[in-house]
């Protein structure tokens, strides 16, 4: 695990956009990490908690590769 990337414990579900959002701290900057959630997912926060390590690993790889959206977010694939 890259120690220059720290994940905050701040997950929330944006119901209007149907996405999970958590943040990472990268060299002093806060980077939003987002996961679009399908309609079929009833408990998005519980889903995240069950797959948190996998989402953080996915985010870490994208951050290391500097794969940011035009709005500065890291867009993850739903697991």
C-alpha positions in Angstrom: 0.0 0.0 0.0 1.3 3.4 -0.9 1.7 5.5 2.3 1.5 8.7 0.3 -2.2 7.9 -0.2 -4.4 7.9 2.9 -8.1 7.1 2.8 -10.4 9.0 5.1 -13.3 7.3 6.9 -16.0 9.6 5.3 -18.1 7.4 3.0 -21.5 8.8 2.1 -24.2 8.0 -0.5 -25.3 10.8 -2.9 -28.8 9.6 -3.5 -29.6 12.2 -6.2 -26.7 11.0 -8.4 -26.8 7.3 -7.1 -23.1 7.2 -6.2 -20.9 6.5 -3.2 -18.3 9.1 -2.4 -15.3 8.8 -0.2 -12.0 10.7 -0.1 -8.3 10.1 -0.2 -5.6 12.4 0.9 -2.8 12.5 -1.7 0.2 14.7 -1.0 -1.9 17.0 1.1 -4.8 17.3 -1.4 -8.2 15.7 -0.9 -9.3 13.6 -3.9 -12.9 12.5 -4.2 -13.4 8.8 -5.1 -16.8 8.0 -6.6 -18.6 4.8 -7.4 -21.8 4.8 -9.4 -24.3 2.5 -7.8 -26.9 0.5 -9.8 -30.6 0.8 -8.9 -30.6 -2.8 -7.7 -28.3 -2.0 -4.8 -30.5 -1.5 -1.8 -27.9 -0.8 0.9 -25.0 1.2 -0.8 -23.1 2.0 2.4 -23.2 -1.7 3.6 -22.0 -2.7 0.1 -19.1 -0.3 0.4 -18.2 -1.6 3.9 -18.2 -5.1 2.6 -15.9 -4.2 -0.3 -14.0 -1.2 1.2 -10.5 -2.8 0.9 -11.2 -3.6 -2.8 -12.4 -0.1 -3.6 -9.4 1.5 -1.8 -7.0 -0.7 -3.8 -8.8 0.3 -7.0 -8.6 3.9 -6.1 -5.0 3.6 -5.1 -4.1 2.2 -8.6 -6.0 4.9 -10.4 -4.4 7.7 -8.3 -0.9 6.3 -8.8 -1.6 6.3 -12.6 -3.0 9.8 -12.3 -6.3 8.7 -13.8 -8.5 11.6 -12.7 -11.8 12.8 -14.3 -12.0 16.4 -15.7 -13.5 17.4 -12.3 -10.6 15.9 -10.4 -12.4 12.8 -9.1 -11.3 9.2 -9.3 -14.1 7.2 -10.9 -14.2 3.6 -9.7 -15.9 0.5 -11.1 -18.8 -0.9 -9.1 -17.9 -4.3 -7.7 
